Amino acid sequence: MIYIDFLANDLSIIIRKSPTGPMLRLSAYAQGVSYVGDDGTNLTLDGKDIKLDEPTREPVTCKRL
């Protein structure tokens, strides 16, 4: 499970892997494109599909609730 908080501008999000886990901020340069973090993490939203790519792990795909 991935927790995603959308920030007011819709160009930045905060992701966590648990409700109280460490936070990582990702940003996009425009709406409708991938969110990217300073560490190389990449999150793509496509309808209800979410794809999370992290530099040190295999990509994870899940569905929005």
PDB file with SEQRES, HELIX, SHEET and CRYST1 records, atoms N, CA, C and O in Angstrom:
SEQRES   1 A   65  MET ILE TYR ILE ASP PHE LEU ALA ASN ASP LEU SER ILE          
SEQRES   2 A   65  ILE ILE ARG LYS SER PRO THR GLY PRO MET LEU ARG LEU          
SEQRES   3 A   65  SER ALA TYR ALA GLN GLY VAL SER TYR VAL GLY ASP ASP          
SEQRES   4 A   65  GLY THR ASN LEU THR LEU ASP GLY LYS ASP ILE LYS LEU          
SEQRES   5 A   65  ASP GLU PRO THR ARG GLU PRO VAL THR CYS LYS ARG LEU          
SHEET    1 AA1 7 TYR A   3  PHE A   6  0                                        
SHEET    2 AA1 7 SER A  12  ARG A  16 -1                                        
SHEET    3 AA1 7 LEU A  24  SER A  27 -1                                        
SHEET    4 AA1 7 TYR A  35  VAL A  36 -1                                        
SHEET    5 AA1 7 ASN A  42  ASP A  46 -1                                        
SHEET    6 AA1 7 ASP A  49  ASP A  53 -1                                        
SHEET    7 AA1 7 VAL A  60  LYS A  63 -1                                        
CRYST1    1.000    1.000    1.000  90.00  90.00  90.00 P 1           1          
ATOM      1  N   MET A   1       0.839  -1.165   0.000  1.00  0.00           N  
ATOM      2  CA  MET A   1       0.000   0.000   0.000  1.00  0.00           C  
ATOM      3  C   MET A   1       0.890   1.236   0.000  1.00  0.00           C  
ATOM      4  O   MET A   1       1.928   1.272   0.661  1.00  0.00           O  
ATOM      5  N   ILE A   2       0.470   2.239  -0.745  1.00  0.00           N  
ATOM      6  CA  ILE A   2       1.181   3.510  -0.819  1.00  0.00           C  
ATOM      7  C   ILE A   2       0.205   4.606  -0.412  1.00  0.00           C  
ATOM      8  O   ILE A   2      -0.915   4.660  -0.921  1.00  0.00           O  
ATOM      9  N   TYR A   3       0.615   5.462   0.484  1.00  0.00           N  
ATOM     10  CA  TYR A   3      -0.200   6.587   0.912  1.00  0.00           C  
ATOM     11  C   TYR A   3       0.265   7.822   0.158  1.00  0.00           C  
ATOM     12  O   TYR A   3       1.453   8.145   0.155  1.00  0.00           O  
ATOM     13  N   ILE A   4      -0.678   8.514  -0.484  1.00  0.00           N  
ATOM     14  CA  ILE A   4      -0.341   9.690  -1.280  1.00  0.00           C  
ATOM     15  C   ILE A   4      -1.164  10.871  -0.798  1.00  0.00           C  
ATOM     16  O   ILE A   4      -2.391  10.799  -0.729  1.00  0.00           O  
ATOM     17  N   ASP A   5      -0.482  11.957  -0.466  1.00  0.00           N  
ATOM     18  CA  ASP A   5      -1.142  13.211  -0.106  1.00  0.00           C  
ATOM     19  C   ASP A   5      -0.862  14.209  -1.224  1.00  0.00           C  
ATOM     20  O   ASP A   5       0.293  14.526  -1.509  1.00  0.00           O  
ATOM     21  N   PHE A   6      -1.922  14.700  -1.853  1.00  0.00           N  
ATOM     22  CA  PHE A   6      -1.776  15.697  -2.907  1.00  0.00           C  
ATOM     23  C   PHE A   6      -1.705  17.077  -2.258  1.00  0.00           C  
ATOM     24  O   PHE A   6      -2.546  17.414  -1.424  1.00  0.00           O  
ATOM     25  N   LEU A   7      -0.722  17.864  -2.630  1.00  0.00           N  
ATOM     26  CA  LEU A   7      -0.585  19.199  -2.083  1.00  0.00           C  
ATOM     27  C   LEU A   7      -1.433  20.185  -2.886  1.00  0.00           C  
ATOM     28  O   LEU A   7      -1.903  19.854  -3.975  1.00  0.00           O  
ATOM     29  N   ALA A   8      -1.627  21.369  -2.367  1.00  0.00           N  
ATOM     30  CA  ALA A   8      -2.572  22.343  -2.910  1.00  0.00           C  
ATOM     31  C   ALA A   8      -2.359  22.659  -4.390  1.00  0.00           C  
ATOM     32  O   ALA A   8      -3.327  22.924  -5.103  1.00  0.00           O  
ATOM     33  N   ASN A   9      -1.134  22.637  -4.856  1.00  0.00           N  
ATOM     34  CA  ASN A   9      -0.881  23.030  -6.248  1.00  0.00           C  
ATOM     35  C   ASN A   9      -1.061  21.888  -7.248  1.00  0.00           C  
ATOM     36  O   ASN A   9      -0.952  22.113  -8.453  1.00  0.00           O  
ATOM     37  N   ASP A  10      -1.334  20.674  -6.779  1.00  0.00           N  
ATOM     38  CA  ASP A  10      -1.486  19.475  -7.608  1.00  0.00           C  
ATOM     39  C   ASP A  10      -0.231  19.115  -8.409  1.00  0.00           C  
ATOM     40  O   ASP A  10      -0.263  18.181  -9.211  1.00  0.00           O  
ATOM     41  N   LEU A  11       0.861  19.832  -8.206  1.00  0.00           N  
ATOM     42  CA  LEU A  11       2.117  19.508  -8.878  1.00  0.00           C  
ATOM     43  C   LEU A  11       3.107  18.854  -7.919  1.00  0.00           C  
ATOM     44  O   LEU A  11       4.210  18.477  -8.314  1.00  0.00           O  
ATOM     45  N   SER A  12       2.702  18.724  -6.656  1.00  0.00           N  
ATOM     46  CA  SER A  12       3.553  18.085  -5.652  1.00  0.00           C  
ATOM     47  C   SER A  12       2.717  17.104  -4.847  1.00  0.00           C  
ATOM     48  O   SER A  12       1.540  17.341  -4.576  1.00  0.00           O  
ATOM     49  N   ILE A  13       3.343  16.002  -4.473  1.00  0.00           N  
ATOM     50  CA  ILE A  13       2.700  15.005  -3.622  1.00  0.00           C  
ATOM     51  C   ILE A  13       3.684  14.561  -2.548  1.00  0.00           C  
ATOM     52  O   ILE A  13       4.898  14.709  -2.692  1.00  0.00           O  
ATOM     53  N   ILE A  14       3.139  14.021  -1.483  1.00  0.00           N  
ATOM     54  CA  ILE A  14       3.927  13.377  -0.427  1.00  0.00           C  
ATOM     55  C   ILE A  14       3.527  11.903  -0.446  1.00  0.00           C  
ATOM     56  O   ILE A  14       2.339  11.583  -0.396  1.00  0.00           O  
ATOM     57  N   ILE A  15       4.514  10.999  -0.518  1.00  0.00           N  
ATOM     58  CA  ILE A  15       4.192   9.572  -0.472  1.00  0.00           C  
ATOM     59  C   ILE A  15       4.799   8.944   0.776  1.00  0.00           C  
ATOM     60  O   ILE A  15       5.846   9.368   1.264  1.00  0.00           O  
ATOM     61  N   ARG A  16       4.110   7.921   1.277  1.00  0.00           N  
ATOM     62  CA  ARG A  16       4.570   7.112   2.404  1.00  0.00           C  
ATOM     63  C   ARG A  16       4.166   5.674   2.136  1.00  0.00           C  
ATOM     64  O   ARG A  16       3.192   5.416   1.428  1.00  0.00           O  
ATOM     65  N   LYS A  17       4.904   4.751   2.695  1.00  0.00           N  
ATOM     66  CA  LYS A  17       4.556   3.332   2.545  1.00  0.00           C  
ATOM     67  C   LYS A  17       3.795   2.794   3.742  1.00  0.00           C  
ATOM     68  O   LYS A  17       3.323   1.657   3.718  1.00  0.00           O  
ATOM     69  N   SER A  18       3.669   3.599   4.790  1.00  0.00           N  
ATOM     70  CA  SER A  18       2.838   3.260   5.939  1.00  0.00           C  
ATOM     71  C   SER A  18       2.279   4.579   6.484  1.00  0.00           C  
ATOM     72  O   SER A  18       2.826   5.646   6.205  1.00  0.00           O  
ATOM     73  N   PRO A  19       1.199   4.508   7.255  1.00  0.00           N  
ATOM     74  CA  PRO A  19       0.576   5.751   7.727  1.00  0.00           C  
ATOM     75  C   PRO A  19       1.525   6.671   8.504  1.00  0.00           C  
ATOM     76  O   PRO A  19       1.380   7.892   8.465  1.00  0.00           O  
ATOM     77  N   THR A  20       2.482   6.087   9.198  1.00  0.00           N  
ATOM     78  CA  THR A  20       3.406   6.902   9.999  1.00  0.00           C  
ATOM     79  C   THR A  20       4.848   6.808   9.499  1.00  0.00           C  
ATOM     80  O   THR A  20       5.779   7.229  10.185  1.00  0.00           O  
ATOM     81  N   GLY A  21       5.023   6.257   8.309  1.00  0.00           N  
ATOM     82  CA  GLY A  21       6.361   6.071   7.759  1.00  0.00           C  
ATOM     83  C   GLY A  21       6.995   7.364   7.285  1.00  0.00           C  
ATOM     84  O   GLY A  21       6.354   8.414   7.281  1.00  0.00           O  
ATOM     85  N   PRO A  22       8.266   7.284   6.881  1.00  0.00           N  
ATOM     86  CA  PRO A  22       8.954   8.474   6.387  1.00  0.00           C  
ATOM     87  C   PRO A  22       8.272   9.016   5.128  1.00  0.00           C  
ATOM     88  O   PRO A  22       7.740   8.262   4.313  1.00  0.00           O  
ATOM     89  N   MET A  23       8.302  10.332   4.997  1.00  0.00           N  
ATOM     90  CA  MET A  23       7.659  10.996   3.867  1.00  0.00           C  
ATOM     91  C   MET A  23       8.685  11.318   2.791  1.00  0.00           C  
ATOM     92  O   MET A  23       9.844  11.611   3.081  1.00  0.00           O  
ATOM     93  N   LEU A  24       8.232  11.258   1.540  1.00  0.00           N  
ATOM     94  CA  LEU A  24       9.063  11.636   0.403  1.00  0.00           C  
ATOM     95  C   LEU A  24       8.225  12.544  -0.483  1.00  0.00           C  
ATOM     96  O   LEU A  24       7.121  12.186  -0.894  1.00  0.00           O  
ATOM     97  N   ARG A  25       8.764  13.727  -0.774  1.00  0.00           N  
ATOM     98  CA  ARG A  25       8.056  14.678  -1.637  1.00  0.00           C  
ATOM     99  C   ARG A  25       8.467  14.454  -3.085  1.00  0.00           C  
ATOM    100  O   ARG A  25       9.655  14.373  -3.397  1.00  0.00           O  
ATOM    101  N   LEU A  26       7.468  14.355  -3.975  1.00  0.00           N  
ATOM    102  CA  LEU A  26       7.690  14.223  -5.405  1.00  0.00           C  
ATOM    103  C   LEU A  26       7.006  15.401  -6.098  1.00  0.00           C  
ATOM    104  O   LEU A  26       5.973  15.882  -5.632  1.00  0.00           O  
ATOM    105  N   SER A  27       7.574  15.859  -7.196  1.00  0.00           N  
ATOM    106  CA  SER A  27       7.011  16.994  -7.921  1.00  0.00           C  
ATOM    107  C   SER A  27       6.913  16.685  -9.405  1.00  0.00           C  
ATOM    108  O   SER A  27       7.666  15.872  -9.941  1.00  0.00           O  
ATOM    109  N   ALA A  28       5.965  17.353 -10.056  1.00  0.00           N  
ATOM    110  CA  ALA A  28       5.793  17.263 -11.506  1.00  0.00           C  
ATOM    111  C   ALA A  28       5.874  18.676 -12.077  1.00  0.00           C  
ATOM    112  O   ALA A  28       5.493  19.638 -11.410  1.00  0.00           O  
ATOM    113  N   TYR A  29       6.363  18.802 -13.292  1.00  0.00           N  
ATOM    114  CA  TYR A  29       6.474  20.140 -13.886  1.00  0.00           C  
ATOM    115  C   TYR A  29       5.162  20.600 -14.504  1.00  0.00           C  
ATOM    116  O   TYR A  29       5.001  21.782 -14.808  1.00  0.00           O  
ATOM    117  N   ALA A  30       4.214  19.670 -14.694  1.00  0.00           N  
ATOM    118  CA  ALA A  30       2.893  20.003 -15.231  1.00  0.00           C  
ATOM    119  C   ALA A  30       1.914  18.909 -14.821  1.00  0.00           C  
ATOM    120  O   ALA A  30       2.325  17.804 -14.469  1.00  0.00           O  
ATOM    121  N   GLN A  31       0.621  19.214 -14.867  1.00  0.00           N  
ATOM    122  CA  GLN A  31      -0.380  18.199 -14.545  1.00  0.00           C  
ATOM    123  C   GLN A  31      -0.400  17.130 -15.625  1.00  0.00           C  
ATOM    124  O   GLN A  31      -0.243  17.421 -16.811  1.00  0.00           O  
ATOM    125  N   GLY A  32      -0.598  15.881 -15.196  1.00  0.00           N  
ATOM    126  CA  GLY A  32      -0.704  14.776 -16.134  1.00  0.00           C  
ATOM    127  C   GLY A  32       0.607  14.089 -16.461  1.00  0.00           C  
ATOM    128  O   GLY A  32       0.633  13.174 -17.284  1.00  0.00           O  
ATOM    129  N   VAL A  33       1.699  14.512 -15.831  1.00  0.00           N  
ATOM    130  CA  VAL A  33       2.987  13.855 -16.051  1.00  0.00           C  
ATOM    131  C   VAL A  33       3.448  13.199 -14.758  1.00  0.00           C  
ATOM    132  O   VAL A  33       2.836  13.401 -13.709  1.00  0.00           O  
ATOM    133  N   SER A  34       4.512  12.422 -14.821  1.00  0.00           N  
ATOM    134  CA  SER A  34       5.026  11.709 -13.654  1.00  0.00           C  
ATOM    135  C   SER A  34       5.540  12.670 -12.596  1.00  0.00           C  
ATOM    136  O   SER A  34       6.030  13.760 -12.892  1.00  0.00           O  
ATOM    137  N   TYR A  35       5.410  12.224 -11.343  1.00  0.00           N  
ATOM    138  CA  TYR A  35       5.991  12.939 -10.211  1.00  0.00           C  
ATOM    139  C   TYR A  35       7.369  12.334  -9.965  1.00  0.00           C  
ATOM    140  O   TYR A  35       7.526  11.113  -9.993  1.00  0.00           O  
ATOM    141  N   VAL A  36       8.371  13.187  -9.722  1.00  0.00           N  
ATOM    142  CA  VAL A  36       9.752  12.735  -9.566  1.00  0.00           C  
ATOM    143  C   VAL A  36      10.330  13.307  -8.271  1.00  0.00           C  
ATOM    144  O   VAL A  36      10.098  14.468  -7.934  1.00  0.00           O  
ATOM    145  N   GLY A  37      11.090  12.472  -7.550  1.00  0.00           N  
ATOM    146  CA  GLY A  37      11.752  12.912  -6.332  1.00  0.00           C  
ATOM    147  C   GLY A  37      13.227  13.149  -6.548  1.00  0.00           C  
ATOM    148  O   GLY A  37      13.797  12.699  -7.542  1.00  0.00           O  
ATOM    149  N   ASP A  38      13.847  13.854  -5.620  1.00  0.00           N  
ATOM    150  CA  ASP A  38      15.285  14.138  -5.690  1.00  0.00           C  
ATOM    151  C   ASP A  38      16.133  12.877  -5.686  1.00  0.00           C  
ATOM    152  O   ASP A  38      17.256  12.874  -6.191  1.00  0.00           O  
ATOM    153  N   ASP A  39      15.589  11.796  -5.112  1.00  0.00           N  
ATOM    154  CA  ASP A  39      16.342  10.539  -5.018  1.00  0.00           C  
ATOM    155  C   ASP A  39      16.152   9.641  -6.247  1.00  0.00           C  
ATOM    156  O   ASP A  39      16.689   8.534  -6.290  1.00  0.00           O  
ATOM    157  N   GLY A  40      15.387  10.113  -7.250  1.00  0.00           N  
ATOM    158  CA  GLY A  40      15.159   9.321  -8.451  1.00  0.00           C  
ATOM    159  C   GLY A  40      13.860   8.531  -8.430  1.00  0.00           C  
ATOM    160  O   GLY A  40      13.544   7.848  -9.404  1.00  0.00           O  
ATOM    161  N   THR A  41      13.103   8.608  -7.348  1.00  0.00           N  
ATOM    162  CA  THR A  41      11.803   7.942  -7.280  1.00  0.00           C  
ATOM    163  C   THR A  41      10.863   8.594  -8.278  1.00  0.00           C  
ATOM    164  O   THR A  41      10.866   9.814  -8.441  1.00  0.00           O  
ATOM    165  N   ASN A  42      10.055   7.772  -8.950  1.00  0.00           N  
ATOM    166  CA  ASN A  42       9.151   8.242  -9.987  1.00  0.00           C  
ATOM    167  C   ASN A  42       7.782   7.606  -9.746  1.00  0.00           C  
ATOM    168  O   ASN A  42       7.685   6.387  -9.612  1.00  0.00           O  
ATOM    169  N   LEU A  43       6.728   8.418  -9.690  1.00  0.00           N  
ATOM    170  CA  LEU A  43       5.377   7.905  -9.498  1.00  0.00           C  
ATOM    171  C   LEU A  43       4.509   8.400 -10.647  1.00  0.00           C  
ATOM    172  O   LEU A  43       4.464   9.596 -10.936  1.00  0.00           O  
ATOM    173  N   THR A  44       3.816   7.459 -11.303  1.00  0.00           N  
ATOM    174  CA  THR A  44       2.955   7.779 -12.427  1.00  0.00           C  
ATOM    175  C   THR A  44       1.517   7.408 -12.086  1.00  0.00           C  
ATOM    176  O   THR A  44       1.256   6.305 -11.608  1.00  0.00           O  
ATOM    177  N   LEU A  45       0.588   8.323 -12.330  1.00  0.00           N  
ATOM    178  CA  LEU A  45      -0.836   8.075 -12.137  1.00  0.00           C  
ATOM    179  C   LEU A  45      -1.489   8.006 -13.506  1.00  0.00           C  
ATOM    180  O   LEU A  45      -1.288   8.885 -14.344  1.00  0.00           O  
ATOM    181  N   ASP A  46      -2.277   6.949 -13.732  1.00  0.00           N  
ATOM    182  CA  ASP A  46      -2.993   6.793 -14.994  1.00  0.00           C  
ATOM    183  C   ASP A  46      -4.385   6.270 -14.666  1.00  0.00           C  
ATOM    184  O   ASP A  46      -4.589   5.061 -14.556  1.00  0.00           O  
ATOM    185  N   GLY A  47      -5.339   7.178 -14.509  1.00  0.00           N  
ATOM    186  CA  GLY A  47      -6.666   6.777 -14.051  1.00  0.00           C  
ATOM    187  C   GLY A  47      -6.570   6.254 -12.632  1.00  0.00           C  
ATOM    188  O   GLY A  47      -6.155   6.982 -11.731  1.00  0.00           O  
ATOM    189  N   LYS A  48      -6.948   5.003 -12.421  1.00  0.00           N  
ATOM    190  CA  LYS A  48      -6.838   4.395 -11.091  1.00  0.00           C  
ATOM    191  C   LYS A  48      -5.534   3.620 -10.902  1.00  0.00           C  
ATOM    192  O   LYS A  48      -5.276   3.095  -9.818  1.00  0.00           O  
ATOM    193  N   ASP A  49      -4.715   3.547 -11.946  1.00  0.00           N  
ATOM    194  CA  ASP A  49      -3.446   2.823 -11.859  1.00  0.00           C  
ATOM    195  C   ASP A  49      -2.334   3.723 -11.335  1.00  0.00           C  
ATOM    196  O   ASP A  49      -2.216   4.883 -11.729  1.00  0.00           O  
ATOM    197  N   ILE A  50      -1.527   3.172 -10.446  1.00  0.00           N  
ATOM    198  CA  ILE A  50      -0.374   3.873  -9.879  1.00  0.00           C  
ATOM    199  C   ILE A  50       0.852   3.001 -10.125  1.00  0.00           C  
ATOM    200  O   ILE A  50       0.834   1.799  -9.860  1.00  0.00           O  
ATOM    201  N   LYS A  51       1.909   3.613 -10.632  1.00  0.00           N  
ATOM    202  CA  LYS A  51       3.170   2.898 -10.807  1.00  0.00           C  
ATOM    203  C   LYS A  51       4.247   3.652 -10.053  1.00  0.00           C  
ATOM    204  O   LYS A  51       4.457   4.844 -10.280  1.00  0.00           O  
ATOM    205  N   LEU A  52       4.932   2.951  -9.152  1.00  0.00           N  
ATOM    206  CA  LEU A  52       6.006   3.531  -8.357  1.00  0.00           C  
ATOM    207  C   LEU A  52       7.319   2.880  -8.745  1.00  0.00           C  
ATOM    208  O   LEU A  52       7.490   1.670  -8.595  1.00  0.00           O  
ATOM    209  N   ASP A  53       8.237   3.678  -9.239  1.00  0.00           N  
ATOM    210  CA  ASP A  53       9.588   3.224  -9.577  1.00  0.00           C  
ATOM    211  C   ASP A  53      10.562   3.853  -8.597  1.00  0.00           C  
ATOM    212  O   ASP A  53      10.642   5.077  -8.486  1.00  0.00           O  
ATOM    213  N   GLU A  54      11.306   3.003  -7.882  1.00  0.00           N  
ATOM    214  CA  GLU A  54      12.335   3.476  -6.958  1.00  0.00           C  
ATOM    215  C   GLU A  54      13.685   2.982  -7.457  1.00  0.00           C  
ATOM    216  O   GLU A  54      13.779   1.883  -8.004  1.00  0.00           O  
ATOM    217  N   PRO A  55      14.732   3.782  -7.273  1.00  0.00           N  
ATOM    218  CA  PRO A  55      16.044   3.413  -7.814  1.00  0.00           C  
ATOM    219  C   PRO A  55      16.583   2.066  -7.328  1.00  0.00           C  
ATOM    220  O   PRO A  55      17.301   1.392  -8.067  1.00  0.00           O  
ATOM    221  N   THR A  56      16.253   1.665  -6.108  1.00  0.00           N  
ATOM    222  CA  THR A  56      16.852   0.452  -5.535  1.00  0.00           C  
ATOM    223  C   THR A  56      15.884  -0.719  -5.430  1.00  0.00           C  
ATOM    224  O   THR A  56      16.214  -1.741  -4.827  1.00  0.00           O  
ATOM    225  N   ARG A  57      14.679  -0.583  -6.015  1.00  0.00           N  
ATOM    226  CA  ARG A  57      13.680  -1.644  -5.898  1.00  0.00           C  
ATOM    227  C   ARG A  57      13.013  -1.909  -7.240  1.00  0.00           C  
ATOM    228  O   ARG A  57      13.107  -1.104  -8.167  1.00  0.00           O  
ATOM    229  N   GLU A  58      12.345  -3.040  -7.327  1.00  0.00           N  
ATOM    230  CA  GLU A  58      11.558  -3.361  -8.504  1.00  0.00           C  
ATOM    231  C   GLU A  58      10.341  -2.433  -8.560  1.00  0.00           C  
ATOM    232  O   GLU A  58       9.831  -2.044  -7.509  1.00  0.00           O  
ATOM    233  N   PRO A  59       9.861  -2.068  -9.751  1.00  0.00           N  
ATOM    234  CA  PRO A  59       8.665  -1.224  -9.855  1.00  0.00           C  
ATOM    235  C   PRO A  59       7.453  -1.898  -9.223  1.00  0.00           C  
ATOM    236  O   PRO A  59       7.317  -3.121  -9.265  1.00  0.00           O  
ATOM    237  N   VAL A  60       6.571  -1.085  -8.636  1.00  0.00           N  
ATOM    238  CA  VAL A  60       5.350  -1.555  -8.003  1.00  0.00           C  
ATOM    239  C   VAL A  60       4.178  -0.904  -8.711  1.00  0.00           C  
ATOM    240  O   VAL A  60       4.187   0.301  -8.959  1.00  0.00           O  
ATOM    241  N   THR A  61       3.161  -1.705  -9.039  1.00  0.00           N  
ATOM    242  CA  THR A  61       1.945  -1.192  -9.633  1.00  0.00           C  
ATOM    243  C   THR A  61       0.784  -1.528  -8.721  1.00  0.00           C  
ATOM    244  O   THR A  61       0.670  -2.656  -8.241  1.00  0.00           O  
ATOM    245  N   CYS A  62      -0.088  -0.542  -8.480  1.00  0.00           N  
ATOM    246  CA  CYS A  62      -1.250  -0.783  -7.633  1.00  0.00           C  
ATOM    247  C   CYS A  62      -2.418   0.073  -8.136  1.00  0.00           C  
ATOM    248  O   CYS A  62      -2.270   0.835  -9.092  1.00  0.00           O  
ATOM    249  N   LYS A  63      -3.559  -0.057  -7.497  1.00  0.00           N  
ATOM    250  CA  LYS A  63      -4.783   0.654  -7.884  1.00  0.00           C  
ATOM    251  C   LYS A  63      -5.147   1.674  -6.821  1.00  0.00           C  
ATOM    252  O   LYS A  63      -4.940   1.445  -5.629  1.00  0.00           O  
ATOM    253  N   ARG A  64      -5.694   2.813  -7.263  1.00  0.00           N  
ATOM    254  CA  ARG A  64      -6.216   3.820  -6.350  1.00  0.00           C  
ATOM    255  C   ARG A  64      -7.541   3.335  -5.784  1.00  0.00           C  
ATOM    256  O   ARG A  64      -8.338   2.701  -6.476  1.00  0.00           O  
ATOM    257  N   LEU A  65      -7.753   3.641  -4.531  1.00  0.00           N  
ATOM    258  CA  LEU A  65      -9.045   3.314  -3.881  1.00  0.00           C  
ATOM    259  C   LEU A  65      -9.937   4.511  -3.867  1.00  0.00           C  
ATOM    260  O   LEU A  65     -11.059   4.440  -3.368  1.00  0.00           O  
TER     261      LEU A  65                                                      
END                                                                             
